[in-house]
Amino acid sequence: MFNPNTRTTLAVLHDAIAAALAWSFAYLLRFNFELPPNFATELRHTVYLVVLLQMVIFWRFDLYRGIWRYASTTDLRRIFLAVMLSAAVIPLMFWMLRLDLVIPRSVLIINPLLLILMMGGSRFVYRLWKEQGLYRNIKLRGEPVLVLGAGDAAASLAKDLTKSSDWRLVGFLDDDSDKHGRMLNGILVLGKMDSLPEWAERLGVSQVIIAMPSSSHQQRKRAIQLCNAAQVKALTVPSFDDLMSGKVAVSQLRAIELDDLLGRDPVVLDAAGLHGLLDGKIVMVTGAGGSIGSEMCRQIARFAPAKLVLFELSEFALYTIEQELKQTCPSLNFVCLVGDVRDAARVNEVMQHHQPSVLFHAAAYKHVPLMEQHNAWQAIRNNVLGTWTVAHAAQQHGVAKFVMISTDKAINPTNVMGASKRLAEMVCQALQSSGAMRFVMVRFGNVLGSTGSVIPTFRAQIARGGPITVTHPEITRYFMSIPEAAQLVLQAGLMGQGGEIFVLDMGESVKIVDLARDLIRLSGFTEDEIRIEFTGLRPGEKLYEELLADNEHTLPTPHPKLRIAQARQADAAWLVQLLEWVSATVMADDAVRAALTQWVPEYNPSAQPPLPEQHNRAGK
């Protein structure tokens, strides 16, 4: 290996020889390689001066700081400017030295052209050689791979794949017919993506790379489905947001995840408005160690708050997010506080000391079956009394905006958890009329990978060799990613003027059994290897989730993924009576459910749908 000094010396020597050859060939071409004796003498006398002058100019233009392997159009531009300057200075030098020479004008024109070709051409030939570009079309090593998509990301990926000994790019597939038959970095665009099975079989391809980061989710999902139909393994490039942020490169491929199948188009945020809401403000997040709470902290950190106050009951969860923020946001001013949202003294102490101006209330018990049996009163205490405690303290200490994270299970609830969240919404609505603080409630459904989500359970069951247990063959749920949910909560918090319940666009509902099948396939198994068993709906579990109650109406908002639900309101008198109830010391589960039918008229713990006999054993 050459050290940097040796490489610089070789580069200087190369350009000096190129300069001498260019000057000599300019004379030879001028006289058709029949150089008269007097001009041959003139060539010998001038070549040393010309080379010396040009090398000084080349050095001043920093031509020897670059690396030839990464030669680019910027390097070519610098070479062009340096050579053209030297071409202008050469006759001036001869005039200043008063040399009695008659330099043919055609030599002064031919010389810079030859020199640019020699210096620029040699650099790019070297780069092509190092990248094995000269042999790209006859590269035989590496596993053959097709790329779906023929845009900018695919072009960048193709450059990186030529350097790899593991992959051999054999073609692109793209639905844009104008690209068919054209070459992209020397590789042919073979046809439409629908022709994937045919080309995969013809070219012996078992792996496909999806290079469509800026396409819509539906387009990327279709590409994944085509790979499944062609029975080839699919990889994908990073997301568009990650590529734009510079966190990753196009060549950092990853396996297809469930998020790619269920994910949605990116959320467009009002960045300027959110900066106005959060930038330079003291922001507090309750439940900051949970799935949603921790993601809220990550998103809020992007908007440079003056201080971020993390409030969490779980010591381990708080420690985990603390360590993450220290590493990823070293300049963020944040404080981690252990506390229970039901502890009025602790909550008031925190509010008084830190004086937050915006508060996101994510602390809640959210697991439906766990709260339904043996823990119903704790769900009410935590979700209702905890919400009132935090909201009341926020009012007392001048918080400007209070954003409560609710759930779609609060709509026509059939379980204690959903009813408790509906009561928490009504608490905020009742408090809205008694102060200047603006309350905003945000409802959404399940988030992928959250604590208590079905996805981690399925992954653990697959790791044990199965079976995967699904409660009912017809059960459906709405899903969104944790980052999308957090971003929409921020957006709703910005838009809310006080008392609104925002409903997120959850897209299309997904059958849980289809989710299980996708996860089995993505894990590299078949349903013969990992069975699906149906166990029946659990206590309090709905067959499907709703986004709006029957007697509710929605209003549009400027954001396409947010609507406002017009729900039944509650007043201050109602709130006084509710607080008397939730302040009771203890209550049995049956008594809680009976009381909820009075407090939440839409609460209906209905009978569970029967499990069809033909589905009792397996999900096929």
C-alpha positions as CSV (number, residue, x, y, z in Angstrom):
1,M,0.0,0.0,0.0
2,F,1.2,3.5,-0.8
3,N,1.2,6.1,1.9
4,P,-0.4,9.6,1.2
5,N,3.0,11.2,0.4
6,T,3.9,8.5,-2.1
7,R,0.5,8.9,-3.8
8,T,0.9,12.7,-4.0
9,T,4.4,12.3,-5.5
10,L,3.1,9.8,-8.1
11,A,0.2,12.1,-9.0
12,V,2.6,15.1,-9.5
13,L,5.0,13.0,-11.6
14,H,2.0,11.8,-13.7
15,D,0.8,15.3,-14.4
16,A,4.4,16.5,-15.2
17,I,4.8,13.8,-17.7
18,A,1.3,14.5,-19.1
19,A,2.2,18.2,-19.4
20,A,5.4,17.4,-21.3
21,L,3.7,15.0,-23.6
22,A,0.8,17.4,-24.3
23,W,3.3,20.2,-25.2
24,S,5.3,17.8,-27.4
25,F,2.2,16.3,-29.2
26,A,0.8,19.8,-29.8
27,Y,4.0,20.6,-31.9
28,L,3.9,17.2,-33.6
29,L,0.2,17.5,-34.5
30,R,0.8,21.1,-35.8
31,F,3.4,19.8,-38.3
32,N,1.7,16.4,-39.0
33,F,4.6,14.7,-37.2
34,E,7.2,16.2,-39.5
35,L,8.8,18.6,-37.1
36,P,11.2,21.1,-38.7
37,P,14.7,21.3,-37.1
38,N,14.2,24.9,-35.8
39,F,10.9,24.0,-34.1
40,A,12.3,20.8,-32.7
41,T,15.0,23.0,-31.0
42,E,12.3,25.4,-29.8
43,L,10.3,22.5,-28.4
44,R,13.3,21.2,-26.4
45,H,14.0,24.7,-25.0
46,T,10.4,25.5,-23.9
47,V,9.1,22.2,-22.6
48,Y,10.9,22.6,-19.3
49,L,9.5,26.1,-18.7
50,V,6.0,25.1,-19.7
51,V,5.9,22.1,-17.4
52,L,7.4,24.0,-14.5
53,L,4.8,26.8,-14.9
54,Q,1.9,24.4,-15.2
55,M,2.9,22.3,-12.2
56,V,3.0,25.5,-10.0
57,I,-0.5,26.4,-11.2
58,F,-1.8,22.8,-10.7
59,W,-0.4,22.8,-7.1
60,R,-2.1,26.1,-6.4
61,F,-5.4,24.7,-7.6
62,D,-5.1,21.8,-5.0
63,L,-5.2,19.1,-7.7
64,Y,-3.2,16.8,-5.4
65,R,-5.5,16.8,-2.4
66,G,-8.1,14.6,-4.0
67,I,-8.2,10.8,-4.2
68,W,-8.2,9.5,-7.8
69,R,-10.5,6.6,-6.8
70,Y,-13.2,9.1,-6.1
71,A,-12.6,11.5,-9.0
72,S,-15.7,13.4,-9.8
73,T,-17.0,16.2,-12.1
74,T,-15.7,18.6,-9.4
75,D,-12.2,17.4,-10.0
76,L,-12.6,17.7,-13.7
77,R,-13.8,21.3,-13.3
78,R,-10.8,22.1,-11.3
79,I,-8.4,20.5,-13.9
80,F,-10.2,22.5,-16.6
81,L,-9.8,25.8,-14.9
82,A,-6.1,25.1,-14.0
83,V,-5.2,24.1,-17.5
84,M,-7.0,27.0,-19.1
85,L,-5.3,29.4,-16.8
86,S,-1.9,27.9,-17.7
87,A,-2.8,28.2,-21.4
88,A,-3.3,32.0,-20.9
89,V,-0.2,32.5,-18.8
90,I,2.3,30.6,-21.1
91,P,2.5,33.2,-23.9
92,L,2.6,35.9,-21.2
93,M,5.6,34.1,-19.6
94,F,7.5,33.9,-22.9
95,W,6.8,37.6,-23.4
96,M,8.0,38.6,-19.9
97,L,11.2,36.5,-20.3
98,R,11.8,38.2,-23.7
99,L,12.6,34.9,-25.4
100,D,13.1,35.2,-29.1
101,L,10.6,32.5,-29.9
102,V,7.8,32.1,-32.5
103,I,5.3,29.7,-30.9
104,P,2.7,28.6,-33.4
105,R,-0.7,29.8,-32.3
106,S,-2.2,26.4,-33.0
107,V,0.2,24.8,-30.4
108,L,-1.2,27.2,-27.8
109,I,-4.7,25.9,-28.7
110,I,-4.0,22.2,-29.1
111,N,-1.9,21.9,-25.9
112,P,-4.6,22.6,-23.3
113,L,-7.1,20.3,-25.1
114,L,-4.6,17.4,-25.0
115,L,-3.6,18.1,-21.4
116,I,-7.3,18.1,-20.2
117,L,-7.8,14.8,-21.9
118,M,-4.7,13.3,-20.4
119,M,-5.2,14.5,-16.9
120,G,-8.9,14.1,-16.6
121,G,-9.1,10.9,-18.6
122,S,-6.4,9.1,-16.6
123,R,-8.2,10.0,-13.3
124,F,-11.5,8.6,-14.5
125,V,-10.0,5.5,-16.0
126,Y,-8.3,4.8,-12.7
127,R,-11.6,5.3,-10.9
128,L,-13.4,2.9,-13.3
129,W,-10.7,0.4,-12.8
130,K,-10.9,0.6,-9.0
131,E,-14.6,0.2,-9.1
132,Q,-14.3,-2.6,-11.6
133,G,-16.5,-0.6,-14.0
134,L,-14.5,-1.6,-17.0
135,Y,-15.7,-5.2,-16.4
136,R,-19.2,-4.4,-15.1
137,N,-21.0,-6.1,-18.0
138,I,-19.0,-9.3,-17.7
139,K,-18.9,-9.5,-13.9
140,L,-19.5,-13.1,-13.1
141,R,-18.9,-13.3,-9.4
142,G,-21.5,-12.6,-6.7
143,E,-25.2,-13.6,-6.4
144,P,-27.4,-12.3,-9.2
145,V,-29.9,-9.7,-8.0
146,L,-32.7,-7.7,-9.6
147,V,-33.6,-4.2,-8.5
148,L,-37.2,-3.0,-8.5
149,G,-37.3,0.7,-9.4
150,A,-35.1,2.6,-11.7
151,G,-34.9,6.0,-10.1
152,D,-32.3,8.0,-8.3
153,A,-32.1,5.5,-5.4
154,A,-31.7,2.6,-7.8
155,A,-28.9,4.5,-9.7
156,S,-27.0,5.1,-6.4
157,L,-27.5,1.5,-5.4
158,A,-26.2,0.3,-8.7
159,K,-22.9,2.2,-8.2
160,D,-22.5,0.6,-4.7
161,L,-23.3,-2.9,-5.9
162,T,-20.6,-2.8,-8.6
163,K,-18.1,-2.6,-5.7
164,S,-19.5,-5.6,-4.0
165,S,-18.2,-9.1,-4.3
166,D,-21.4,-10.5,-2.9
167,W,-23.9,-9.2,-5.4
168,R,-24.1,-9.1,-9.2
169,L,-26.7,-6.7,-10.5
170,V,-28.4,-8.2,-13.6
171,G,-31.2,-5.8,-14.3
172,F,-33.8,-3.3,-13.2
173,L,-37.6,-3.5,-13.4
174,D,-39.7,-0.4,-13.4
175,D,-43.3,0.4,-14.4
176,D,-42.2,3.5,-16.3
177,S,-42.3,2.3,-20.0
178,D,-40.1,5.2,-21.1
179,K,-37.2,3.6,-19.2
180,H,-37.6,0.1,-20.7
181,G,-34.6,-0.9,-22.8
182,R,-32.5,1.9,-21.5
183,M,-29.3,1.6,-19.6
184,L,-28.8,2.8,-16.0
185,N,-25.1,2.8,-15.0
186,G,-24.5,0.2,-17.7
187,I,-27.4,-2.1,-16.6
188,L,-30.5,-2.7,-18.6
189,V,-34.0,-1.8,-17.5
190,L,-35.7,-5.0,-18.5
191,G,-39.4,-4.3,-18.2
192,K,-42.3,-3.8,-15.8
193,M,-42.3,-5.0,-12.3
194,D,-45.1,-7.5,-13.1
195,S,-42.6,-9.4,-15.2
196,L,-40.6,-10.2,-12.1
197,P,-41.4,-14.0,-12.0
198,E,-40.4,-14.4,-15.6
199,W,-37.1,-12.5,-15.2
200,A,-36.3,-14.1,-11.9
201,E,-36.6,-17.6,-13.4
202,R,-34.7,-16.7,-16.6
203,L,-31.8,-15.0,-14.8
204,G,-31.6,-17.4,-11.8
205,V,-32.5,-14.7,-9.3
206,S,-33.5,-15.6,-5.8
207,Q,-33.1,-12.2,-4.2
208,V,-34.6,-8.9,-5.2
209,I,-33.8,-5.4,-3.9
210,I,-36.7,-2.9,-3.7
211,A,-35.2,0.6,-4.3
212,M,-38.3,2.8,-4.1
213,P,-37.9,4.9,-0.9
214,S,-39.8,7.9,-2.2
215,S,-42.7,5.9,-3.7
216,S,-46.1,5.7,-1.9
217,H,-46.7,2.9,0.6
218,Q,-49.1,1.2,-1.8
219,Q,-46.5,1.0,-4.5
220,R,-43.9,-0.4,-2.1
221,K,-46.4,-2.9,-0.7
222,R,-47.2,-4.0,-4.3
223,A,-43.5,-4.6,-4.9
224,I,-43.3,-6.8,-1.8
225,Q,-46.3,-8.8,-2.9
226,L,-44.8,-9.3,-6.3
227,C,-41.7,-10.7,-4.6
228,N,-43.8,-13.0,-2.5
229,A,-45.7,-14.2,-5.6
230,A,-42.4,-14.8,-7.5
231,Q,-41.0,-16.7,-4.4
232,V,-37.9,-14.6,-4.1
233,K,-36.5,-13.0,-1.0
234,A,-36.9,-9.2,-0.8
235,L,-34.6,-6.7,0.6
236,T,-35.2,-2.9,0.7
237,V,-33.2,0.3,0.9
238,P,-33.7,2.6,3.9
239,S,-36.7,4.9,4.1
240,F,-36.7,8.2,2.3
241,D,-36.6,10.1,5.6
242,D,-33.5,8.2,6.7
243,L,-31.8,8.8,3.4
244,M,-32.6,12.5,3.5
245,S,-31.3,12.9,7.0
246,G,-28.0,11.4,6.1
247,K,-28.2,8.8,8.8
248,V,-27.8,5.9,6.4
249,A,-26.7,5.2,2.8
250,V,-28.7,3.6,0.0
251,S,-26.4,0.6,0.1
252,Q,-27.4,-0.2,3.7
253,L,-29.9,-2.9,2.8
254,R,-32.3,-4.5,5.2
255,A,-34.8,-7.3,5.2
256,I,-38.5,-6.5,4.7
257,E,-40.3,-5.9,8.0
258,L,-43.9,-5.9,9.0
259,D,-43.9,-2.1,9.0
260,D,-43.2,-2.2,5.2
261,L,-46.4,-4.2,4.7
262,L,-48.6,-2.3,7.1
263,G,-46.8,1.1,7.0
264,R,-48.3,4.2,5.6
265,D,-47.2,7.2,3.6
266,P,-45.0,9.7,5.6
267,V,-46.7,12.2,7.8
268,V,-46.3,15.8,6.6
269,L,-45.8,18.0,9.7
270,D,-46.2,21.7,10.1
271,A,-42.6,22.1,11.1
272,A,-42.8,25.9,11.4
273,G,-45.8,25.6,13.6
274,L,-44.3,22.9,15.8
275,H,-41.2,25.0,16.3
276,G,-43.4,27.8,17.5
277,L,-45.2,25.3,19.9
278,L,-42.1,23.6,21.3
279,D,-38.9,25.5,20.4
280,G,-37.5,27.2,23.5
281,K,-40.4,25.9,25.6
282,I,-40.4,23.7,28.7
283,V,-42.2,20.5,27.7
284,M,-43.4,17.7,30.0
285,V,-44.3,14.1,29.0
286,T,-46.0,11.7,31.4
287,G,-45.5,8.0,30.8
288,A,-42.2,9.0,29.2
289,G,-40.8,5.5,29.3
290,G,-43.6,3.8,27.5
291,S,-43.8,3.0,23.8
292,I,-45.7,6.2,22.9
293,G,-44.2,8.4,25.6
294,S,-40.6,7.6,24.7
295,E,-41.3,8.2,21.0
296,M,-43.0,11.5,22.0
297,C,-39.7,12.5,23.7
298,R,-37.7,11.6,20.6
299,Q,-39.9,13.6,18.3
300,I,-40.1,16.6,20.7
301,A,-36.2,16.6,21.0
302,R,-36.1,17.5,17.3
303,F,-37.7,20.9,18.0
304,A,-35.1,22.1,20.5
305,P,-37.2,22.6,23.6
306,A,-35.6,24.7,26.4
307,K,-36.1,21.7,28.7
308,L,-37.8,18.3,28.4
309,V,-39.3,16.9,31.6
310,L,-39.7,13.1,31.5
311,F,-42.2,11.8,34.2
312,E,-42.5,8.0,34.6
313,L,-43.4,5.5,37.2
314,S,-41.2,2.6,35.9
315,E,-37.6,3.1,37.0
316,F,-36.3,0.8,34.3
317,A,-38.3,2.4,31.5
318,L,-37.1,5.8,32.6
319,Y,-33.5,4.7,32.7
320,T,-33.8,3.2,29.2
321,I,-35.0,6.4,27.6
322,E,-32.5,8.5,29.6
323,Q,-29.6,6.5,28.3
324,E,-30.9,6.7,24.7
325,L,-31.4,10.5,24.8
326,K,-27.9,11.0,26.3
327,Q,-26.5,9.2,23.3
328,T,-28.7,10.5,20.5
329,C,-29.4,14.1,21.8
330,P,-26.3,15.1,23.7
331,S,-27.2,18.8,23.5
332,L,-30.8,18.3,24.8
333,N,-31.6,19.7,28.2
334,F,-33.8,17.1,29.9
335,V,-34.6,15.8,33.4
336,C,-35.9,12.3,34.3
337,L,-38.3,12.2,37.2
338,V,-39.8,9.1,38.9
339,G,-43.4,9.5,40.0
340,D,-47.0,8.3,39.9
341,V,-49.6,10.4,38.1
342,R,-52.0,9.7,40.9
343,D,-49.7,11.2,43.5
344,A,-50.9,14.8,43.7
345,A,-48.1,16.0,46.0
346,R,-45.4,14.7,43.6
347,V,-47.1,16.0,40.5
348,N,-47.6,19.5,42.0
349,E,-44.0,19.5,43.1
350,V,-42.8,18.7,39.6
351,M,-45.1,21.3,38.0
352,Q,-44.1,24.0,40.5
353,H,-40.4,23.4,40.1
354,H,-40.1,23.0,36.3
355,Q,-43.1,25.2,35.1
356,P,-43.8,23.4,31.8
357,S,-45.8,25.3,29.2
358,V,-46.8,22.2,27.1
359,L,-47.7,18.8,28.6
360,F,-48.3,15.5,26.8
361,H,-50.1,13.0,29.0
362,A,-49.3,9.5,27.8
363,A,-49.3,7.7,31.2
364,A,-52.0,5.1,31.2
365,Y,-52.8,1.4,31.7
366,K,-53.7,0.2,28.2
367,H,-53.7,-3.6,28.2
368,V,-57.4,-4.7,27.7
369,P,-57.5,-8.2,29.2
370,L,-55.2,-7.4,32.0
371,M,-57.3,-4.5,33.1
372,E,-60.5,-6.4,32.6
373,Q,-59.9,-9.0,35.3
374,H,-58.6,-8.3,38.8
375,N,-57.4,-4.8,37.9
376,A,-60.5,-2.9,36.8
377,W,-60.4,-0.5,39.7
378,Q,-56.7,0.2,39.1
379,A,-57.5,1.0,35.5
380,I,-60.1,3.6,36.7
381,R,-57.8,5.0,39.3
382,N,-54.8,5.3,37.0
383,N,-56.5,6.4,33.8
384,V,-59.2,8.7,35.3
385,L,-57.9,9.9,38.6
386,G,-54.4,10.1,37.2
387,T,-55.6,12.2,34.3
388,W,-57.5,14.6,36.6
389,T,-54.5,14.9,39.0
390,V,-52.1,15.9,36.2
391,A,-54.6,18.1,34.4
392,H,-55.7,19.9,37.6
393,A,-52.0,20.5,38.6
394,A,-51.3,21.7,35.1
395,Q,-54.1,24.3,35.3
396,Q,-52.9,25.4,38.7
397,H,-49.3,26.0,37.5
398,G,-50.0,27.8,34.2
399,V,-49.5,25.1,31.6
400,A,-50.7,26.5,28.3
401,K,-51.6,23.3,26.4
402,F,-52.5,19.9,27.7
403,V,-52.5,17.0,25.2
404,M,-54.0,13.7,26.3
405,I,-53.4,10.5,24.4
406,S,-56.6,8.5,24.2
407,T,-57.5,5.3,22.3
408,D,-60.0,4.1,19.7
409,K,-61.2,1.7,22.4
410,A,-62.9,4.7,24.1
411,I,-65.5,4.5,21.3
412,N,-68.5,2.4,22.3
413,P,-66.3,0.7,24.8
414,T,-66.8,-3.0,25.6
415,N,-64.1,-3.1,28.2
416,V,-63.0,-1.4,31.3
417,M,-59.8,0.1,29.8
418,G,-61.8,1.7,26.9
419,A,-64.4,3.1,29.3
420,S,-61.7,4.5,31.6
421,K,-60.1,6.3,28.7
422,R,-63.5,7.7,27.6
423,L,-64.0,9.0,31.2
424,A,-60.5,10.6,31.0
425,E,-61.5,12.4,27.8
426,M,-64.6,13.7,29.5
427,V,-62.6,14.9,32.5
428,C,-60.5,17.0,30.2
429,Q,-63.7,18.3,28.5
430,A,-65.2,19.3,31.8
431,L,-62.0,21.1,32.9
432,Q,-61.8,23.0,29.6
433,S,-64.6,25.3,30.7
434,S,-62.9,26.1,34.0
435,G,-59.6,27.7,32.9
436,A,-57.5,29.2,30.2
437,M,-55.5,26.0,29.6
438,R,-56.3,24.3,26.2
439,F,-57.1,20.6,26.4
440,V,-56.6,18.5,23.3
441,M,-57.4,14.7,23.1
442,V,-56.1,12.4,20.5
443,R,-57.5,9.0,19.7
444,F,-55.7,6.3,17.7
445,G,-55.6,2.6,17.4
446,N,-52.8,0.0,17.8
447,V,-49.2,0.9,17.1
448,L,-46.7,-1.6,15.8
449,G,-44.3,-2.9,18.3
450,S,-45.7,-1.1,21.3
451,T,-45.7,-2.6,24.8
452,G,-48.5,-5.2,25.0
453,S,-48.8,-5.2,21.2
454,V,-49.6,-8.5,19.4
455,I,-46.4,-8.2,17.3
456,P,-43.9,-9.0,20.0
457,T,-46.1,-11.8,21.2
458,F,-46.2,-13.3,17.7
459,R,-42.4,-13.0,17.4
460,A,-41.8,-14.8,20.7
461,Q,-44.2,-17.6,19.7
462,I,-42.4,-18.0,16.3
463,A,-39.0,-18.1,18.1
464,R,-40.4,-21.0,20.3
465,G,-41.4,-22.9,17.2
466,G,-45.1,-22.0,17.4
467,P,-48.0,-22.2,17.5
468,I,-49.1,-18.6,17.0
469,T,-52.3,-18.0,19.0
470,V,-55.0,-15.7,17.5
471,T,-58.2,-15.0,19.4
472,H,-60.6,-15.2,16.4
473,P,-60.3,-15.7,12.6
474,E,-62.3,-12.5,11.9
475,I,-60.8,-10.2,14.4
476,T,-59.4,-7.0,12.9
477,R,-57.4,-4.0,14.1
478,Y,-56.1,-0.7,12.9
479,F,-52.3,-0.3,13.0
480,M,-49.8,2.5,12.6
481,S,-46.2,2.9,13.4
482,I,-45.1,4.4,16.7
483,P,-43.3,7.4,15.0
484,E,-46.3,8.2,12.9
485,A,-48.6,8.1,15.9
486,A,-46.3,10.4,17.9
487,Q,-46.0,12.8,15.0
488,L,-49.7,13.0,14.6
489,V,-50.1,13.6,18.3
490,L,-47.7,16.6,18.0
491,Q,-49.6,17.9,15.0
492,A,-53.0,17.6,16.8
493,G,-51.5,19.3,19.8
494,L,-50.5,22.2,17.6
495,M,-53.9,22.5,15.9
496,G,-56.0,22.0,19.0
497,Q,-57.7,25.2,20.3
498,G,-59.3,23.6,23.3
499,G,-61.8,20.8,24.0
500,E,-61.4,18.9,20.7
501,I,-61.0,15.1,20.3
502,F,-58.8,14.4,17.3
503,V,-59.3,11.2,15.5
504,L,-56.3,9.9,13.5
505,D,-56.6,8.4,10.0
506,M,-55.7,4.8,10.8
507,G,-56.0,3.6,7.2
508,E,-57.5,0.2,6.6
509,S,-58.2,-2.4,9.2
510,V,-56.1,-5.5,9.1
511,K,-57.1,-9.1,10.0
512,I,-54.9,-10.3,12.8
513,V,-54.7,-13.8,11.2
514,D,-53.3,-12.2,8.0
515,L,-50.8,-10.3,10.2
516,A,-49.7,-13.6,11.7
517,R,-49.3,-15.2,8.3
518,D,-47.2,-12.3,7.1
519,L,-45.0,-12.5,10.1
520,I,-44.5,-16.3,9.7
521,R,-43.5,-15.8,6.1
522,L,-41.2,-12.8,6.9
523,S,-39.5,-15.0,9.5
524,G,-38.6,-17.6,6.9
525,F,-41.2,-20.2,7.8
526,T,-44.4,-21.7,6.3
527,E,-47.7,-22.3,8.0
528,D,-46.9,-26.0,7.9
529,E,-43.9,-25.3,10.2
530,I,-45.6,-22.6,12.4
531,R,-49.2,-23.4,13.0
532,I,-51.9,-20.8,13.8
533,E,-54.4,-21.7,16.6
534,F,-57.6,-19.8,17.5
535,T,-58.3,-19.4,21.2
536,G,-61.5,-17.3,21.4
537,L,-61.9,-13.6,22.3
538,R,-60.5,-12.6,25.6
539,P,-62.5,-10.7,28.3
540,G,-63.4,-7.2,27.1
541,E,-62.0,-7.7,23.6
542,K,-63.9,-6.4,20.6
543,L,-64.0,-8.3,17.3
544,Y,-63.3,-5.1,15.5
545,E,-62.3,-1.5,16.6
546,E,-64.2,1.6,15.7
547,L,-62.9,5.1,15.2
548,L,-66.1,7.0,16.0
549,A,-69.0,6.3,18.2
550,D,-72.4,5.9,16.6
551,N,-73.7,9.3,17.8
552,E,-70.5,11.2,16.9
553,H,-69.8,13.3,13.9
554,T,-66.5,14.5,12.6
555,L,-65.2,17.7,11.1
556,P,-62.3,17.9,8.7
557,T,-59.0,19.7,9.6
558,P,-56.3,21.2,7.4
559,H,-54.3,18.0,7.9
560,P,-55.4,15.0,5.8
561,K,-54.8,12.5,8.6
562,L,-56.6,14.3,11.3
563,R,-60.4,14.8,11.9
564,I,-62.2,16.3,14.9
565,A,-64.8,14.1,16.7
566,Q,-67.9,15.9,18.0
567,A,-68.5,13.9,21.2
568,R,-70.9,14.1,24.1
569,Q,-69.6,16.8,26.5
570,A,-69.3,16.8,30.3
571,D,-69.7,19.7,32.8
572,A,-68.2,20.7,36.1
573,A,-71.1,19.3,38.2
574,W,-70.6,15.9,36.5
575,L,-66.9,16.1,37.3
576,V,-67.4,16.7,41.0
577,Q,-69.6,13.6,41.2
578,L,-67.1,11.5,39.2
579,L,-64.2,12.5,41.5
580,E,-66.2,11.4,44.5
581,W,-66.6,8.0,42.9
582,V,-63.0,7.5,41.8
583,S,-61.7,8.6,45.2
584,A,-63.2,5.5,46.8
585,T,-60.5,3.3,48.4
586,V,-61.3,0.0,46.6
587,M,-64.0,-1.5,44.5
588,A,-64.6,-5.0,43.1
589,D,-64.4,-5.7,39.4
590,D,-68.1,-6.4,39.0
591,A,-69.0,-3.3,40.9
592,V,-66.7,-1.2,38.6
593,R,-68.3,-2.6,35.5
594,A,-71.8,-2.0,36.9
595,A,-70.9,1.6,37.8
596,L,-69.4,2.3,34.4
597,T,-72.7,1.6,32.7
598,Q,-74.0,4.7,34.5
599,W,-70.9,6.9,34.0
600,V,-70.4,5.9,30.3
601,P,-73.8,5.2,28.7
602,E,-72.2,3.9,25.5
603,Y,-70.2,1.3,27.6
604,N,-71.6,-2.2,26.7
605,P,-69.7,-5.2,27.9
606,S,-71.5,-7.4,25.3
607,A,-71.1,-11.1,24.9
608,Q,-68.2,-12.3,22.8
609,P,-68.8,-13.7,19.3
610,P,-68.5,-17.5,19.2
611,L,-65.4,-19.1,17.7
612,P,-66.4,-21.0,14.5
613,E,-66.0,-24.7,14.9
614,Q,-64.0,-25.1,11.7
615,H,-61.4,-22.6,12.9
616,N,-60.8,-24.0,16.4
617,R,-57.6,-25.8,15.6
618,A,-55.7,-24.0,12.9
619,G,-55.9,-20.9,10.8
620,K,-55.8,-22.5,7.4
